[in-house]
């Protein structure tokens, strides 16, 4: 195949992949980042086509396109994709802060996917210590994923890690990953000869040096280095031992404990949520909330999530809720508040250890630390409309299990001067 033909095929593939990616979970975090990487890849290939960049034909196979294809394929195979190319921060075994890129976050955050585009031969040889300098084996990467996921629980459960191999994985490597607790997707292929399974093990056969002249690889990611097809390869990709499909939906037992924030307590009893939203108020924010309520009722969402679960609230939340209620609440709102609180177990303020490490800011105040921190200690999902605190805490590396809803204020006492619509 000529260089020009190969180039045209890669350009066509990149264009088709970009079209697929643009239609894929447009609301997911990182969607534009993925599309941007594909556009960058397409620009590089067109520069090659225009003669601005000189490359060998073999290097056209070494672009990031294979890895990006694997990411798009993975995302298309999963449900409830919330993020693409998401960067998580975690502490390694020595306590140093590290970052990890998860290609696809799906199933409400319960599934992390690493898409692997490299060939089984190259993966196996790196594992056996025959890769290029700086190559990191899949096993070592799996250790990083396990370390990071242990520090990023979703509803107090660690995410399921899936390694999706789009060009196969050797049977010994697959077995090692499974033993570590990693789920596998893709073809598990045979190994021609018995090899040492220990990390970085040496083979008794003499290694032959590659004769290929080393050149600088254009626009090549370490994930997509030129594959080693030398005699060191002992993987037979034509012999598929097993073919494992994607676990499209991970069944996770829902947390049965709920911690109620002040914003949820107020929303639950607000007259706006009980049929009194057909007003234009003197206060623009109340008028806006009334309009939102007419478009989408909040109370059915709250009731559906709370159904059959234990309800908790810390003393700080209940105290401040009562103060606000005494000041602003109308008769109907106060009556609904008493009925709601009768269903709630009030517990002492007991913020978790990681909550106490948060640095105070305009969005992280003492009251929020008590409420969210107590929910964290209870291992409960905190229901809240305070998304600003949730984001600020996440920016400091503390991610809470939360159910976020739209806010509603107490409005019964202000209806007398509002205009009915």
N, C-alpha and C positions, 0 to 999 in steps of 0.2 A: 504494500500500500504506500503510495507517495505521501510526502509531507503535506502537500496541499489537500489531498483527499482526507487525510487524518485530521487536518486542521478544520476543514469544513464540517466534518462529523462532530468534532468537539464543540464548535460554535453552535451548531444546530442543537446539540444536547444541552448546552448551557442555556440557550434561549428557551427551550421547552421546559427545562427545570425551573427557570425563573418564573415562567407563566404559572406553573404548578404552585410554586412557593407563594406567589402574590395572592392566590386564592385560598391559602391555607391559614386558618385560625387568625384572621386579621386582627383580632383583639388581643392576641397573646403577646405577652411581654417578649421582646426580642425578635418579633416578626420582621421589623424593618432592618434589624441587624443582619438577619439571615439573607434577606433580599439584597442588602447592600453588599454582602460578600459575593453573592452571585453576580451582581452587576460589575463588581471589581474583576471577577474572573473573566467575564465576557469582554471587558475592556482590554484585559491583558491578551486574550486570544485574538482580538481584532488588531492589536498593535503588532502581534506576530504576523497576522495576515497582511498588514500594510508594509511589512518589512522593517518596522521600527525596532523590533527585537529579533535577534537571531538565536534559534534553539535547534537542537537535534530532534528528530521525530520521536525518539524514546522519551524525551522530556515532556512531550505533550500528554503522555500518560501519567505524568508526575504532578499535575496540577491538583488543586484542592477539590476539583469537581467530583471526584469519586466520594470523598468524605461528605460533601454537601448533598450529593444524591442520597447517600445513606441517611442523612438527617431528615430530608424531606420524606423519604420512604417510611422512616420510623414514625414521623408525625402523622402521616396519612393513615397509619395502621392503628393508631391509638385514639382513645376517647378523652374528652375534657382536657385538652392540651392547654396549659396555663402559661408556659414559658418555653422559649427556644434560646439556646446558647446562653443559659443563665449562669451567672458567676456566683458561687457560694464561697463564703469565707469560713475557715475552720482552723483549729489548732492542731498541729501535727503531734507526733508522739513526744517530741522534745519541748512542746509548748510554744513553738514558733507559729506565727500567723501565716496561713497559706491560702491560696485561692484555687478553686476547682471549677471548670466549665462543664456543666451538664447540658448535653445537646438538646434533650427534650424532657420537660417536666410535665407529667400527665396524671390523669386520674385524681384530680384535686390535690396534687402534690405528693401523692402516695407512690408514684412511680418515677424513677430517674432512669433515663436511657442514655447510654453511651453508644453512638453509632460508629462502627469500625469498618472502614473501607479497604484496609490493606489486605493483601492476599495471605492465605493461611501459611504459605511457605515462609514469608518474611516474618510473620508474627512468631512462628515456631522457632526460627533461627535466632531472633532477638532474645527469646526466652532462654534459649540454650547458650547465650553469651556470644553469638556470632553476628550481632548487629553492628552498625556504625557507632562511632563514639558519640555518646549522648543519648542514644536510643533508650527509651524507657519501656520495659516489657509490659504487656497487658496485665500480668500478675501484679506488678508493682502499682500500676494504675488502679487496679481493683482494690488494693489496700488503701489507696488514697480515697477512693469512693466510699469504702466502708467507714473510714475514719471520719470523713465529712458528714455522711448521712447519720452517723450516731449522734452528731451534734445539731442536727436539723430535724427534730421530730415533727410530725404532722399529726395533730390530735394525739400526741404522746406515743406515737408509733413511728419507728424508723422507716423511711421510704424503702420500697423494694427496688433493688438495682438490677437493671437489665442491660446486658452487653449484646448489642445486635451486630452480628458478623455478616457482612454482605458479600464477602469472598471466602467464607468458610473459616473454621477454626479446627486445629488438630485435636484428636481425641484426648491425648494426655492433658493438653491445656484446658479443654472443656471440663474434664474431670476435676482438675485442680480448682477451677473457678467455682464449680458447683460445690465442692467441699468448703469453699470460703463463704458460701451463701449467695453467690451471684447467679441470677437467672440468665439463661442463654437463649438467644434467638438466632436461627440460621443453620447452615449445614455443618455438622460435625463430621470431619473427614479422617480417613485412615492415615496411619504412619507406616511407612514401608519397613523400617527397621526399629528395633527396640532402642529407645534413647533414655538417657538419665532424665528423670522428671524434676530433679532439684533445680531451684533457681540458679541459672548461670552455670549449669553442669557442663563438663567437658566431654566430648565424644572421643573414642579411642582412635577413630580414623583421623589421618592428617588432613588439616584444613588447607584448601588451595586458595591462593590469593586471586582476587579478580583481576583480569587483564584490562578491564575497561578503564579508559583514561578518566580521571576525576575532573569534572567540570562544575562550575557554579550553576546550581539549579535555579531556573527562573520561577519566581512566584510559587515556590514549593513549600508546603507545610510539612513538618516532621511526620505528620500522620500519613502523608502521601508520598514518601520517598520512593525512588525507583526501586522496584522489587528485585530481590536477589533470586535469580533462576539458576544459580550455579549448582555444582554437584553436592554442595552442602545441604541442599533441600532434600528432606526425606518425607515430605507430606504428599500424599496422593489425593489431589482434589477430585479425581474422577470416582473415587470410592467413598460414597457418602454413608457413614455409619448411622446417622440419625438426622432428621430434619425437624427442627423445633419451631413451631409457629409462635407469633407474638401473643403474650398474655394480654389481650386488648383491654380487659377490665379486671382490676385487682379488687377482690372482695375484702373490704376492711370493716371490722365491727365498729359501728359508730359509738363515739364517746357518749355515755349516759349521764354525764354530769354537766350542768350549765351554771356558769357564774354570771350574774346580772350586773351590768354597769349602770350607773345613774342614767345615762342617756337612754338605755333600754327601758328602765323603770318608768321614766317620763313618757317615752313614746307609747308604751303599752296602755297607759291610762289617759293619754291625751284625747280631748274631745274631737280633734281632727280625725283620729282613727276610729271614732264611733259615730260616724255619720254627720258630723258637724264641720264639714270641709267646704261647704258652699258659701263662702264669705270672701269679701275683699277687706283685709284688715288695714288699719292705719300703719302697721309695721310691715314694710316690704318683705322681710324674711318670713313672716307668718303667712302672707299672701302667697309667697312662692311655695311654702310647704303645703298649703291648702291645695294649690294647683297640682303639685306632685302627687298628693294623696288621691285627687280625683282621677289621675292617670293610672296610678298603681297603689293599691291599698297595702299598707305595711303590716297591719295586724294579722292577716291570714298567714303571712310568711313567718311571723314570730310564733304564732300558735302551732304551726306545722313543725317548726324546729324544736319547740319546747315539749311537744306531746310525748308523754310517757317517760320523761326524764326527771332526774332530781334537780331541783332549783336551789341555788345558793346565792347569797349576797353577803359581802363583808360589812362590818359595822360602820365603816367610813362611808360606804355607798348608801346604806339605809339612813344614816344620820343626815347626810347632805340632801338626800331625796326628800326627807320629811321637811327640812328647812325650806327647800324650794317649793314644796307642795303647800306649806302653810302660808307662804308669801304670795304665790301666784295661782294656786289651784282653785278651781271652782268646786261646788258641791258634788257634782257627778264625778269629777276627776278624783276627789278625795275618797269617795265611796269605792271607786274601782281600785284605788291604791290599797285600801285596807283588805279587800278581797285578794288582791295579788300577793301582798306581803304575808297573808295567812298561809299561802302555799310555799313560801320561801323559808329555807333554813338559814338563819342569820348566824354567821361565824365570826370569830375574832379576826382582826387584821393580821395576816401572816404572809408577808411577801416572800417569794422564793429567793434563794441565794443569788441567782443570776439577775433577778430584778434589782436587787440592791446594788449591783455593780453598774447600773445605768447612770449616766451623768445627767443631772437635771438640766432642762432647757425650757424654752418658751412652750414647747409641745410636750415636755415630760415634767409634769408637776407631781407634788407629793401625793395628792389624792389619787391620781391615775396609777402611780406606783403601788399604792396600797391595794387598789381594786384589781388591776391586772396581775400583780404579784401574788395576791391571795388565790386568784383563780388558777395561777400556775402551780402553786403549792397543792391545791385541791386536785390537780390534774383534770381540770374542767375546761370546757370551751367557754370563753367569755363572749357574751353577746353584747354588742356595742355599736354605737354610731360614731365613735371617736376614732376615725381612721387615721387622723393626724398622729395620734400617739402610737398607733400600730406601726406606721411607716417610720416614725422617728426611732422607735425601739429597734426595728429591723435594720436601720442604718447603723446602729451600734452593735449589730450581730445577735440581737435577741428577738427571735420570732415567736410570737404567741399563737396559740390555737384560738381562733376567733371566728365569730359569725357576725359579719358587718351588715348593717341595714341602714336605710335612710333615717335621718332624725325627724322627730316631731316634737313641737313645744307644747306647753300647757296653754290653752287658748280660751277655755271656757269663760274666764273672768274678763276677756277682752271682746267677747261677742257683742256686747251691748252697744259698742261704738263702731262695730264693723258693718259693712254694707252687704246684705244678702245678694246672692247672684242666682 
